[in-house]
Amino acid sequence: MIKKFILSFILFFNLTFIVNAEKLSFFEEAKELYEKEEYDDSKFLFQRNIVYNPKDSESYLYLAKIFKNEENNSELEKNINTVLLLEPKNEEAMYLLIDIELQRSNFSKAEELSEDFKKICSNLCDKIAFINKRLKEFEKKDAS
C-alpha cells in the first residue's frame, strides 16, 4: 500500500514537472519568435501559454504588442487592459494605453493616465517628457 502511494506521488511529481516545463517553453519559444518578428507563430504560442497560465501578464503584453503591429486596436486594448488588471503598475502597458488615448484624442483620459504613469515609472520615466510634449501639441491644435 505504501509502495503504491510512493509510486503515485513520484509519478504525479514527474508529470507536474513535465507540464510546468512545457508551459515555460511555450512562453520562451513565443518570445524568441516575437524577437524574430514571426508574429503569427509567436501569437499562437503566447495564446497557448495563457491557456495554461491565465495570469501571465507578460504573455498578454506581448500579444498587445503584436496586435499593435497588426493595427488591431480592439485586441490591443483588450490585452493591455488585461495586463493592467493583473499588474496595475506595468509601465509598458500603461504607456501603450496612454498612446491609444492620445490617438483617440481623448486628452483628459491621457492626462489622467499620465499622472498615474508618473507615480509608477521606474524604467520608462523618459517617456513622460514625450507624453507631455504630445499633450501640449494637442492643446495647441485645439486652441487654434
N, CA, C and O atoms as a GROMACS GRO file, in nm:
protein
  576
    1MET      N    1   0.081  -0.119   0.000
    1MET     CA    2   0.000   0.000   0.000
    1MET      C    3   0.087   0.127   0.000
    1MET      O    4   0.061   0.220  -0.076
    2ILE      N    5   0.187   0.129   0.084
    2ILE     CA    6   0.277   0.244   0.092
    2ILE      C    7   0.356   0.257  -0.038
    2ILE      O    8   0.380   0.368  -0.084
    3LYS      N    9   0.395   0.144  -0.097
    3LYS     CA   10   0.469   0.147  -0.222
    3LYS      C   11   0.385   0.210  -0.332
    3LYS      O   12   0.436   0.289  -0.411
    4LYS      N   13   0.256   0.178  -0.338
    4LYS     CA   14   0.167   0.236  -0.439
    4LYS      C   15   0.155   0.387  -0.419
    4LYS      O   16   0.157   0.464  -0.515
    5PHE      N   17   0.144   0.428  -0.294
    5PHE     CA   18   0.133   0.571  -0.264
    5PHE      C   19   0.260   0.644  -0.306
    5PHE      O   20   0.253   0.751  -0.368
    6ILE      N   21   0.374   0.587  -0.274
    6ILE     CA   22   0.502   0.649  -0.310
    6ILE      C   23   0.518   0.655  -0.461
    6ILE      O   24   0.560   0.757  -0.515
    7LEU      N   25   0.485   0.546  -0.529
    7LEU     CA   26   0.493   0.544  -0.676
    7LEU      C   27   0.397   0.646  -0.737
    7LEU      O   28   0.432   0.714  -0.834
    8SER      N   29   0.278   0.657  -0.683
    8SER     CA   30   0.180   0.755  -0.732
    8SER      C   31   0.232   0.896  -0.712
    8SER      O   32   0.219   0.981  -0.800
    9PHE      N   33   0.290   0.921  -0.596
    9PHE     CA   34   0.344   1.053  -0.567
    9PHE      C   35   0.457   1.087  -0.663
    9PHE      O   36   0.463   1.198  -0.715
   10ILE      N   37   0.546   0.993  -0.686
   10ILE     CA   38   0.659   1.016  -0.777
   10ILE      C   39   0.608   1.042  -0.918
   10ILE      O   40   0.656   1.133  -0.986
   11LEU      N   41   0.512   0.964  -0.963
   11LEU     CA   42   0.455   0.981  -1.096
   11LEU      C   43   0.390   1.118  -1.107
   11LEU      O   44   0.411   1.189  -1.206
   12PHE      N   45   0.310   1.157  -1.008
   12PHE     CA   46   0.245   1.287  -1.008
   12PHE      C   47   0.348   1.400  -1.012
   12PHE      O   48   0.332   1.495  -1.089
   13PHE      N   49   0.451   1.389  -0.931
   13PHE     CA   50   0.556   1.491  -0.926
   13PHE      C   51   0.624   1.505  -1.062
   13PHE      O   52   0.645   1.616  -1.110
   14ASN      N   53   0.657   1.394  -1.124
   14ASN     CA   54   0.723   1.396  -1.255
   14ASN      C   55   0.632   1.456  -1.362
   14ASN      O   56   0.678   1.535  -1.444
   15LEU      N   57   0.505   1.420  -1.362
   15LEU     CA   58   0.412   1.476  -1.460
   15LEU      C   59   0.395   1.625  -1.440
   15LEU      O   60   0.390   1.701  -1.537
   16THR      N   61   0.386   1.668  -1.315
   16THR     CA   62   0.374   1.811  -1.285
   16THR      C   63   0.497   1.885  -1.334
   16THR      O   64   0.485   1.993  -1.394
   17PHE      N   65   0.614   1.831  -1.311
   17PHE     CA   66   0.738   1.892  -1.357
   17PHE      C   67   0.740   1.903  -1.509
   17PHE      O   68   0.778   2.007  -1.563
   18ILE      N   69   0.700   1.799  -1.579
   18ILE     CA   70   0.699   1.798  -1.726
   18ILE      C   71   0.600   1.903  -1.778
   18ILE      O   72   0.634   1.979  -1.869
   19VAL      N   73   0.481   1.908  -1.722
   19VAL     CA   74   0.381   2.005  -1.766
   19VAL      C   75   0.429   2.147  -1.741
   19VAL      O   76   0.414   2.233  -1.827
   20ASN      N   77   0.488   2.173  -1.623
   20ASN     CA   78   0.539   2.308  -1.594
   20ASN      C   79   0.652   2.346  -1.688
   20ASN      O   80   0.661   2.461  -1.729
   21ALA      N   81   0.738   2.252  -1.720
   21ALA     CA   82   0.847   2.280  -1.814
   21ALA      C   83   0.791   2.311  -1.952
   21ALA      O   84   0.844   2.398  -2.022
   22GLU      N   85   0.686   2.241  -1.991
   22GLU     CA   86   0.624   2.266  -2.121
   22GLU      C   87   0.561   2.404  -2.125
   22GLU      O   88   0.573   2.474  -2.226
   23LYS      N   89   0.495   2.444  -2.016
   23LYS     CA   90   0.436   2.578  -2.009
   23LYS      C   91   0.542   2.685  -2.025
   23LYS      O   92   0.524   2.781  -2.100
   24LEU      N   93   0.653   2.669  -1.956
   24LEU     CA   94   0.762   2.765  -1.964
   24LEU      C   95   0.817   2.771  -2.106
   24LEU      O   96   0.852   2.878  -2.156
   25SER      N   97   0.826   2.656  -2.171
   25SER     CA   98   0.882   2.654  -2.306
   25SER      C   99   0.790   2.725  -2.405
   25SER      O  100   0.839   2.781  -2.503
   26PHE      N  101   0.657   2.724  -2.382
   26PHE     CA  102   0.567   2.799  -2.470
   26PHE      C  103   0.603   2.947  -2.468
   26PHE      O  104   0.616   3.010  -2.573
   27PHE      N  105   0.619   3.002  -2.348
   27PHE     CA  106   0.649   3.144  -2.338
   27PHE      C  107   0.785   3.176  -2.398
   27PHE      O  108   0.799   3.270  -2.476
   28GLU      N  109   0.885   3.097  -2.361
   28GLU     CA  110   1.021   3.124  -2.411
   28GLU      C  111   1.028   3.113  -2.563
   28GLU      O  112   1.091   3.195  -2.629
   29GLU      N  113   0.964   3.011  -2.617
   29GLU     CA  114   0.964   2.994  -2.763
   29GLU      C  115   0.887   3.109  -2.830
   29GLU      O  116   0.930   3.161  -2.933
   30ALA      N  117   0.775   3.147  -2.771
   30ALA     CA  118   0.696   3.257  -2.826
   30ALA      C  119   0.777   3.386  -2.825
   30ALA      O  120   0.773   3.463  -2.921
   31LYS      N  121   0.850   3.410  -2.718
   31LYS     CA  122   0.932   3.531  -2.706
   31LYS      C  123   1.042   3.532  -2.813
   31LYS      O  124   1.069   3.635  -2.875
   32GLU      N  125   1.104   3.418  -2.834
   32GLU     CA  126   1.208   3.408  -2.938
   32GLU      C  127   1.149   3.436  -3.076
   32GLU      O  128   1.209   3.507  -3.156
   33LEU      N  129   1.032   3.381  -3.103
   33LEU     CA  130   0.967   3.405  -3.232
   33LEU      C  131   0.928   3.552  -3.248
   33LEU      O  132   0.939   3.609  -3.356
   34TYR      N  133   0.883   3.613  -3.138
   34TYR     CA  134   0.847   3.755  -3.141
   34TYR      C  135   0.969   3.838  -3.177
   34TYR      O  136   0.961   3.929  -3.260
   35GLU      N  137   1.082   3.808  -3.115
   35GLU     CA  138   1.205   3.883  -3.141
   35GLU      C  139   1.253   3.865  -3.284
   35GLU      O  140   1.323   3.951  -3.338
   36LYS      N  141   1.216   3.754  -3.347
   36LYS     CA  142   1.249   3.730  -3.488
   36LYS      C  143   1.142   3.787  -3.581
   36LYS      O  144   1.148   3.769  -3.703
   37GLU      N  145   1.045   3.857  -3.521
   37GLU     CA  146   0.933   3.918  -3.593
   37GLU      C  147   0.845   3.816  -3.664
   37GLU      O  148   0.785   3.845  -3.767
   38GLU      N  149   0.837   3.697  -3.608
   38GLU     CA  150   0.747   3.592  -3.658
   38GLU      C  151   0.621   3.599  -3.572
   38GLU      O  152   0.596   3.515  -3.486
   39TYR      N  153   0.542   3.703  -3.598
   39TYR     CA  154   0.433   3.740  -3.510
   39TYR      C  155   0.318   3.638  -3.506
   39TYR      O  156   0.263   3.612  -3.399
   40ASP      N  157   0.282   3.581  -3.619
   40ASP     CA  158   0.171   3.484  -3.618
   40ASP      C  159   0.203   3.363  -3.532
   40ASP      O  160   0.121   3.319  -3.452
   41ASP      N  161   0.323   3.309  -3.549
   41ASP     CA  162   0.362   3.192  -3.470
   41ASP      C  163   0.377   3.227  -3.323
   41ASP      O  164   0.337   3.150  -3.235
   42SER      N  165   0.435   3.343  -3.295
   42SER     CA  166   0.451   3.382  -3.155
   42SER      C  167   0.316   3.409  -3.091
   42SER      O  168   0.295   3.377  -2.974
   43LYS      N  169   0.224   3.469  -3.166
   43LYS     CA  170   0.090   3.496  -3.112
   43LYS      C  171   0.023   3.365  -3.070
   43LYS      O  172  -0.037   3.357  -2.963
   44PHE      N  173   0.033   3.264  -3.155
   44PHE     CA  174  -0.027   3.134  -3.123
   44PHE      C  175   0.031   3.077  -2.994
   44PHE      O  176  -0.043   3.027  -2.909
   45LEU      N  177   0.163   3.086  -2.978
   45LEU     CA  178   0.225   3.030  -2.858
   45LEU      C  179   0.197   3.114  -2.732
   45LEU      O  180   0.181   3.058  -2.624
   46PHE      N  181   0.189   3.245  -2.746
   46PHE     CA  182   0.151   3.327  -2.630
   46PHE      C  183   0.008   3.293  -2.588
   46PHE      O  184  -0.021   3.282  -2.468
   47GLN      N  185  -0.080   3.276  -2.685
   47GLN     CA  186  -0.218   3.238  -2.653
   47GLN      C  187  -0.224   3.100  -2.589
   47GLN      O  188  -0.302   3.077  -2.496
   48ARG      N  189  -0.142   3.011  -2.637
   48ARG     CA  190  -0.137   2.877  -2.579
   48ARG      C  191  -0.083   2.883  -2.436
   48ARG      O  192  -0.131   2.812  -2.348
   49ASN      N  193   0.016   2.966  -2.414
   49ASN     CA  194   0.071   2.984  -2.280
   49ASN      C  195  -0.036   3.036  -2.184
   49ASN      O  196  -0.042   2.996  -2.068
   50ILE      N  197  -0.120   3.125  -2.232
   50ILE     CA  198  -0.226   3.183  -2.149
   50ILE      C  199  -0.328   3.075  -2.109
   50ILE      O  200  -0.386   3.081  -2.001
   51VAL      N  201  -0.350   2.978  -2.195
   51VAL     CA  202  -0.441   2.868  -2.161
   51VAL      C  203  -0.390   2.797  -2.035
   51VAL      O  204  -0.469   2.764  -1.947
   52TYR      N  205  -0.260   2.773  -2.029
   52TYR     CA  206  -0.201   2.706  -1.913
   52TYR      C  207  -0.177   2.799  -1.795
   52TYR      O  208  -0.178   2.757  -1.680
   53ASN      N  209  -0.156   2.927  -1.826
   53ASN     CA  210  -0.123   3.022  -1.721
   53ASN      C  211  -0.200   3.153  -1.747
   53ASN      O  212  -0.142   3.250  -1.795
   54PRO      N  213  -0.330   3.154  -1.715
   54PRO     CA  214  -0.414   3.270  -1.750
   54PRO      C  215  -0.377   3.400  -1.679
   54PRO      O  216  -0.430   3.506  -1.714
   55LYS      N  217  -0.290   3.395  -1.581
   55LYS     CA  218  -0.250   3.517  -1.510
   55LYS      C  219  -0.110   3.564  -1.549
   55LYS      O  220  -0.048   3.641  -1.477
   56ASP      N  221  -0.062   3.518  -1.664
   56ASP     CA  222   0.071   3.557  -1.710
   56ASP      C  223   0.062   3.690  -1.784
   56ASP      O  224   0.035   3.694  -1.904
   57SER      N  225   0.085   3.797  -1.712
   57SER     CA  226   0.071   3.931  -1.770
   57SER      C  227   0.169   3.955  -1.886
   57SER      O  228   0.138   4.031  -1.978
   58GLU      N  229   0.285   3.892  -1.881
   58GLU     CA  230   0.382   3.911  -1.989
   58GLU      C  231   0.330   3.861  -2.122
   58GLU      O  232   0.353   3.924  -2.226
   59SER      N  233   0.260   3.748  -2.121
   59SER     CA  234   0.204   3.697  -2.246
   59SER      C  235   0.102   3.794  -2.303
   59SER      O  236   0.099   3.818  -2.424
   60TYR      N  237   0.018   3.850  -2.216
   60TYR     CA  238  -0.081   3.948  -2.262
   60TYR      C  239  -0.012   4.073  -2.317
   60TYR      O  240  -0.058   4.131  -2.415
   61LEU      N  241   0.097   4.113  -2.254
   61LEU     CA  242   0.170   4.231  -2.301
   61LEU      C  243   0.229   4.207  -2.440
   61LEU      O  244   0.219   4.293  -2.527
   62TYR      N  245   0.290   4.091  -2.460
   62TYR     CA  246   0.343   4.060  -2.592
   62TYR      C  247   0.232   4.051  -2.696
   62TYR      O  248   0.250   4.094  -2.810
   63LEU      N  249   0.118   3.994  -2.657
   63LEU     CA  250   0.005   3.991  -2.750
   63LEU      C  251  -0.039   4.132  -2.786
   63LEU      O  252  -0.071   4.160  -2.902
   64ALA      N  253  -0.041   4.220  -2.688
   64ALA     CA  254  -0.078   4.359  -2.715
   64ALA      C  255   0.018   4.421  -2.817
   64ALA      O  256  -0.025   4.490  -2.909
   65LYS      N  257   0.147   4.396  -2.800
   65LYS     CA  258   0.246   4.449  -2.895
   65LYS      C  259   0.224   4.394  -3.035
   65LYS      O  260   0.237   4.465  -3.134
   66ILE      N  261   0.191   4.266  -3.042
   66ILE     CA  262   0.164   4.204  -3.173
   66ILE      C  263   0.041   4.268  -3.237
   66ILE      O  264   0.042   4.301  -3.355
   67PHE      N  265  -0.064   4.287  -3.157
   67PHE     CA  266  -0.186   4.348  -3.211
   67PHE      C  267  -0.163   4.494  -3.249
   67PHE      O  268  -0.226   4.545  -3.342
   68LYS      N  269  -0.073   4.561  -3.178
   68LYS     CA  270  -0.038   4.699  -3.217
   68LYS      C  271   0.029   4.697  -3.354
   68LYS      O  272   0.000   4.780  -3.440
   69ASN      N  273   0.118   4.603  -3.373
   69ASN     CA  274   0.186   4.588  -3.502
   69ASN      C  275   0.088   4.556  -3.614
   69ASN      O  276   0.103   4.602  -3.727
   70GLU      N  277  -0.014   4.476  -3.581
   70GLU     CA  278  -0.116   4.438  -3.679
   70GLU      C  279  -0.224   4.545  -3.695
   70GLU      O  280  -0.314   4.532  -3.778
   71GLU      N  281  -0.215   4.651  -3.614
   71GLU     CA  282  -0.312   4.759  -3.613
   71GLU      C  283  -0.453   4.709  -3.579
   71GLU      O  284  -0.553   4.757  -3.632
   72ASN      N  285  -0.458   4.611  -3.489
   72ASN     CA  286  -0.585   4.557  -3.440
   72ASN      C  287  -0.610   4.621  -3.303
   72ASN      O  288  -0.577   4.564  -3.199
   73ASN      N  289  -0.669   4.741  -3.306
   73ASN     CA  290  -0.680   4.822  -3.184
   73ASN      C  291  -0.771   4.761  -3.078
   73ASN      O  292  -0.746   4.778  -2.959
   74SER      N  293  -0.876   4.691  -3.119
   74SER     CA  294  -0.964   4.633  -3.017
   74SER      C  295  -0.892   4.524  -2.938
   74SER      O  296  -0.905   4.518  -2.815
   75GLU      N  297  -0.817   4.438  -3.006
   75GLU     CA  298  -0.741   4.333  -2.937
   75GLU      C  299  -0.624   4.392  -2.860
   75GLU      O  300  -0.589   4.343  -2.752
   76LEU      N  301  -0.563   4.496  -2.914
   76LEU     CA  302  -0.455   4.566  -2.845
   76LEU      C  303  -0.505   4.617  -2.710
   76LEU      O  304  -0.444   4.591  -2.606
   77GLU      N  305  -0.615   4.689  -2.714
   77GLU     CA  306  -0.668   4.747  -2.590
   77GLU      C  307  -0.714   4.639  -2.492
   77GLU      O  308  -0.694   4.651  -2.372
   78LYS      N  309  -0.776   4.535  -2.543
   78LYS     CA  310  -0.823   4.426  -2.456
   78LYS      C  311  -0.705   4.363  -2.382
   78LYS      O  312  -0.715   4.337  -2.262
   79ASN      N  313  -0.596   4.339  -2.452
   79ASN     CA  314  -0.479   4.278  -2.388
   79ASN      C  315  -0.409   4.373  -2.292
   79ASN      O  316  -0.360   4.330  -2.188
   80ILE      N  317  -0.403   4.502  -2.327
   80ILE     CA  318  -0.344   4.600  -2.236
   80ILE      C  319  -0.425   4.607  -2.106
   80ILE      O  320  -0.368   4.608  -1.997
   81ASN      N  321  -0.556   4.611  -2.121
   81ASN     CA  322  -0.641   4.616  -2.001
   81ASN      C  323  -0.624   4.492  -1.915
   81ASN      O  324  -0.630   4.501  -1.792
   82THR      N  325  -0.603   4.378  -1.977
   82THR     CA  326  -0.580   4.255  -1.901
   82THR      C  327  -0.447   4.264  -1.827
   82THR      O  328  -0.439   4.224  -1.710
   83VAL      N  329  -0.344   4.315  -1.893
   83VAL     CA  330  -0.214   4.332  -1.826
   83VAL      C  331  -0.231   4.421  -1.704
   83VAL      O  332  -0.183   4.388  -1.596
   84LEU      N  333  -0.300   4.533  -1.721
   84LEU     CA  334  -0.315   4.629  -1.611
   84LEU      C  335  -0.406   4.575  -1.501
   84LEU      O  336  -0.392   4.614  -1.385
   85LEU      N  337  -0.495   4.487  -1.536
   85LEU     CA  338  -0.578   4.422  -1.434
   85LEU      C  339  -0.492   4.328  -1.349
   85LEU      O  340  -0.505   4.324  -1.227
   86LEU      N  341  -0.404   4.253  -1.416
   86LEU     CA  342  -0.317   4.158  -1.347
   86LEU      C  343  -0.199   4.227  -1.278
   86LEU      O  344  -0.153   4.183  -1.173
   87GLU      N  345  -0.152   4.334  -1.340
   87GLU     CA  346  -0.032   4.403  -1.291
   87GLU      C  347  -0.051   4.554  -1.308
   87GLU      O  348  -0.002   4.612  -1.405
   88PRO      N  349  -0.122   4.617  -1.216
   88PRO     CA  350  -0.158   4.760  -1.231
   88PRO      C  351  -0.041   4.855  -1.248
   88PRO      O  352  -0.058   4.966  -1.298
   89LYS      N  353   0.078   4.815  -1.207
   89LYS     CA  354   0.193   4.904  -1.217
   89LYS      C  355   0.284   4.868  -1.333
   89LYS      O  356   0.404   4.896  -1.329
   90ASN      N  357   0.229   4.807  -1.436
   90ASN     CA  358   0.309   4.771  -1.553
   90ASN      C  359   0.326   4.897  -1.639
   90ASN      O  360   0.231   4.945  -1.702
   91GLU      N  361   0.446   4.948  -1.640
   91GLU     CA  362   0.476   5.074  -1.709
   91GLU      C  363   0.451   5.067  -1.859
   91GLU      O  364   0.393   5.158  -1.918
   92GLU      N  365   0.495   4.959  -1.918
   92GLU     CA  366   0.484   4.948  -2.063
   92GLU      C  367   0.338   4.944  -2.107
   92GLU      O  368   0.301   5.006  -2.206
   93ALA      N  369   0.256   4.870  -2.034
   93ALA     CA  370   0.113   4.862  -2.067
   93ALA      C  371   0.048   4.999  -2.047
   93ALA      O  372  -0.035   5.041  -2.128
   94MET      N  373   0.084   5.067  -1.940
   94MET     CA  374   0.028   5.199  -1.913
   94MET      C  375   0.066   5.296  -2.025
   94MET      O  376  -0.016   5.376  -2.070
   95TYR      N  377   0.191   5.289  -2.068
   95TYR     CA  378   0.236   5.377  -2.177
   95TYR      C  379   0.159   5.348  -2.306
   95TYR      O  380   0.119   5.440  -2.376
   96LEU      N  381   0.138   5.220  -2.336
   96LEU     CA  382   0.062   5.183  -2.456
   96LEU      C  383  -0.083   5.234  -2.447
   96LEU      O  384  -0.139   5.279  -2.546
   97LEU      N  385  -0.141   5.227  -2.328
   97LEU     CA  386  -0.278   5.276  -2.310
   97LEU      C  387  -0.284   5.428  -2.327
   97LEU      O  388  -0.379   5.479  -2.386
   98ILE      N  389  -0.185   5.498  -2.276
   98ILE     CA  390  -0.180   5.644  -2.296
   98ILE      C  391  -0.172   5.675  -2.445
   98ILE      O  392  -0.240   5.766  -2.493
   99ASP      N  393  -0.090   5.600  -2.517
   99ASP     CA  394  -0.077   5.620  -2.661
   99ASP      C  395  -0.211   5.600  -2.732
   99ASP      O  396  -0.246   5.677  -2.821
  100ILE      N  397  -0.285   5.498  -2.692
  100ILE     CA  398  -0.418   5.474  -2.751
  100ILE      C  399  -0.509   5.594  -2.726
  100ILE      O  400  -0.578   5.640  -2.817
  101GLU      N  401  -0.510   5.643  -2.604
  101GLU     CA  402  -0.597   5.755  -2.570
  101GLU      C  403  -0.556   5.882  -2.645
  101GLU      O  404  -0.643   5.961  -2.684
  102LEU      N  405  -0.428   5.903  -2.666
  102LEU     CA  406  -0.383   6.018  -2.744
  102LEU      C  407  -0.426   6.004  -2.890
  102LEU      O  408  -0.466   6.102  -2.952
  103GLN      N  409  -0.417   5.884  -2.944
  103GLN     CA  410  -0.461   5.862  -3.082
  103GLN      C  411  -0.611   5.886  -3.097
  103GLN      O  412  -0.656   5.931  -3.202
  104ARG      N  413  -0.686   5.858  -2.993
  104ARG     CA  414  -0.831   5.881  -2.994
  104ARG      C  415  -0.866   6.028  -2.968
  104ARG      O  416  -0.983   6.067  -2.976
  105SER      N  417  -0.766   6.107  -2.939
  105SER     CA  418  -0.785   6.246  -2.899
  105SER      C  419  -0.862   6.258  -2.768
  105SER      O  420  -0.933   6.356  -2.745
  106ASN      N  421  -0.848   6.158  -2.683
  106ASN     CA  422  -0.909   6.160  -2.551
  106ASN      C  423  -0.805   6.214  -2.453
  106ASN      O  424  -0.745   6.140  -2.375
  107PHE      N  425  -0.785   6.345  -2.460
  107PHE     CA  426  -0.676   6.409  -2.388
  107PHE      C  427  -0.695   6.405  -2.237
  107PHE      O  428  -0.598   6.392  -2.163
  108SER      N  429  -0.818   6.417  -2.191
  108SER     CA  430  -0.840   6.416  -2.046
  108SER      C  431  -0.803   6.279  -1.989
  108SER      O  432  -0.742   6.270  -1.882
  109LYS      N  433  -0.840   6.173  -2.058
  109LYS     CA  434  -0.804   6.038  -2.012
  109LYS      C  435  -0.653   6.018  -2.021
  109LYS      O  436  -0.592   5.961  -1.931
  110ALA      N  437  -0.592   6.063  -2.131
  110ALA     CA  438  -0.447   6.051  -2.147
  110ALA      C  439  -0.374   6.127  -2.037
  110ALA      O  440  -0.273   6.079  -1.985
  111GLU      N  441  -0.424   6.244  -2.002
  111GLU     CA  442  -0.360   6.322  -1.897
  111GLU      C  443  -0.374   6.254  -1.761
  111GLU      O  444  -0.280   6.251  -1.681
  112GLU      N  445  -0.493   6.198  -1.736
  112GLU     CA  446  -0.516   6.124  -1.611
  112GLU      C  447  -0.422   6.003  -1.602
  112GLU      O  448  -0.360   5.978  -1.498
  113LEU      N  449  -0.412   5.928  -1.711
  113LEU     CA  450  -0.322   5.813  -1.714
  113LEU      C  451  -0.176   5.856  -1.700
  113LEU      O  452  -0.095   5.786  -1.638
  114SER      N  453  -0.144   5.971  -1.758
  114SER     CA  454  -0.007   6.024  -1.749
  114SER      C  455   0.030   6.051  -1.604
  114SER      O  456   0.144   6.025  -1.564
  115GLU      N  457  -0.063   6.104  -1.527
  115GLU     CA  458  -0.037   6.129  -1.385
  115GLU      C  459  -0.012   5.998  -1.311
  115GLU      O  460   0.076   5.990  -1.226
  116ASP      N  461  -0.091   5.896  -1.342
  116ASP     CA  462  -0.070   5.763  -1.282
  116ASP      C  463   0.065   5.706  -1.324
  116ASP      O  464   0.136   5.644  -1.245
  117PHE      N  465   0.098   5.728  -1.452
  117PHE     CA  466   0.225   5.678  -1.506
  117PHE      C  467   0.343   5.740  -1.431
  117PHE      O  468   0.441   5.671  -1.401
  118LYS      N  469   0.335   5.868  -1.403
  118LYS     CA  470   0.443   5.937  -1.330
  118LYS      C  471   0.466   5.876  -1.193
  118LYS      O  472   0.578   5.873  -1.143
  119LYS      N  473   0.359   5.827  -1.132
  119LYS     CA  474   0.369   5.769  -0.998
  119LYS      C  475   0.435   5.632  -0.999
  119LYS      O  476   0.497   5.592  -0.900
  120ILE      N  477   0.421   5.559  -1.109
  120ILE     CA  478   0.472   5.421  -1.110
  120ILE      C  479   0.601   5.403  -1.188
  120ILE      O  480   0.665   5.298  -1.177
  121CYS      N  481   0.639   5.502  -1.267
  121CYS     CA  482   0.753   5.480  -1.357
  121CYS      C  483   0.883   5.459  -1.281
  121CYS      O  484   0.912   5.525  -1.182
  122SER      N  485   0.960   5.365  -1.333
  122SER     CA  486   1.094   5.344  -1.281
  122SER      C  487   1.190   5.319  -1.397
  122SER      O  488   1.306   5.360  -1.392
  123ASN      N  489   1.142   5.252  -1.500
  123ASN     CA  490   1.227   5.222  -1.617
  123ASN      C  491   1.196   5.310  -1.738
  123ASN      O  492   1.285   5.340  -1.817
  124LEU      N  493   1.071   5.350  -1.751
  124LEU     CA  494   1.030   5.426  -1.869
  124LEU      C  495   1.001   5.572  -1.839
  124LEU      O  496   0.923   5.636  -1.910
  125CYS      N  497   1.063   5.626  -1.737
  125CYS     CA  498   1.036   5.764  -1.696
  125CYS      C  499   1.072   5.865  -1.806
  125CYS      O  500   1.017   5.975  -1.810
  126ASP      N  501   1.162   5.828  -1.894
  126ASP     CA  502   1.198   5.917  -2.004
  126ASP      C  503   1.080   5.939  -2.099
  126ASP      O  504   1.081   6.034  -2.176
  127LYS      N  505   0.980   5.853  -2.094
  127LYS     CA  506   0.862   5.866  -2.181
  127LYS      C  507   0.769   5.978  -2.133
  127LYS      O  508   0.685   6.025  -2.210
  128ILE      N  509   0.783   6.021  -2.010
  128ILE     CA  510   0.695   6.126  -1.956
  128ILE      C  511   0.708   6.254  -2.038
  128ILE      O  512   0.608   6.317  -2.071
  129ALA      N  513   0.829   6.291  -2.071
  129ALA     CA  514   0.851   6.413  -2.149
  129ALA      C  515   0.784   6.401  -2.286
  129ALA      O  516   0.726   6.497  -2.336
  130PHE      N  517   0.793   6.283  -2.347
  130PHE     CA  518   0.731   6.261  -2.477
  130PHE      C  519   0.579   6.270  -2.467
  130PHE      O  520   0.514   6.328  -2.554
  131ILE      N  521   0.522   6.213  -2.361
  131ILE     CA  522   0.376   6.219  -2.339
  131ILE      C  523   0.334   6.365  -2.321
  131ILE      O  524   0.238   6.410  -2.382
  132ASN      N  525   0.407   6.438  -2.237
  132ASN     CA  526   0.374   6.579  -2.212
  132ASN      C  527   0.384   6.661  -2.340
  132ASN      O  528   0.302   6.750  -2.364
  133LYS      N  529   0.484   6.633  -2.422
  133LYS     CA  530   0.501   6.704  -2.549
  133LYS      C  531   0.381   6.678  -2.639
  133LYS      O  532   0.328   6.771  -2.701
  134ARG      N  533   0.337   6.553  -2.646
  134ARG     CA  534   0.221   6.520  -2.730
  134ARG      C  535   0.094   6.587  -2.677
  134ARG      O  536   0.012   6.636  -2.755
  135LEU      N  537   0.079   6.589  -2.546
  135LEU     CA  538  -0.038   6.655  -2.488
  135LEU      C  539  -0.038   6.805  -2.520
  135LEU      O  540  -0.143   6.861  -2.551
  136LYS      N  541   0.078   6.868  -2.511
  136LYS     CA  542   0.088   7.012  -2.540
  136LYS      C  543   0.061   7.039  -2.688
  136LYS      O  544  -0.002   7.140  -2.722
  137GLU      N  545   0.109   6.950  -2.776
  137GLU     CA  546   0.082   6.967  -2.920
  137GLU      C  547  -0.067   6.961  -2.947
  137GLU      O  548  -0.119   7.037  -3.029
  138PHE      N  549  -0.136   6.871  -2.879
  138PHE     CA  550  -0.280   6.860  -2.898
  138PHE      C  551  -0.352   6.982  -2.842
  138PHE      O  552  -0.451   7.028  -2.899
  139GLU      N  553  -0.301   7.035  -2.731
  139GLU     CA  554  -0.362   7.155  -2.672
  139GLU      C  555  -0.347   7.273  -2.768
  139GLU      O  556  -0.439   7.353  -2.783
  140LYS      N  557  -0.231   7.285  -2.833
  140LYS     CA  558  -0.209   7.393  -2.929
  140LYS      C  559  -0.303   7.380  -3.048
  140LYS      O  560  -0.361   7.478  -3.093
  141LYS      N  561  -0.318   7.257  -3.098
  141LYS     CA  562  -0.409   7.236  -3.212
  141LYS      C  563  -0.552   7.266  -3.172
  141LYS      O  564  -0.628   7.322  -3.250
  142ASP      N  565  -0.588   7.229  -3.051
  142ASP     CA  566  -0.724   7.251  -3.002
  142ASP      C  567  -0.752   7.401  -2.985
  142ASP      O  568  -0.864   7.446  -3.007
  143ALA      N  569  -0.649   7.476  -2.945
  143ALA     CA  570  -0.665   7.619  -2.921
  143ALA      C  571  -0.678   7.698  -3.051
  143ALA      O  572  -0.740   7.804  -3.053
  144SER      N  573  -0.622   7.645  -3.160
  144SER     CA  574  -0.625   7.721  -3.286
  144SER      C  575  -0.745   7.688  -3.370
  144SER      O  576  -0.761   7.744  -3.479
   0.00000   0.00000   0.00000
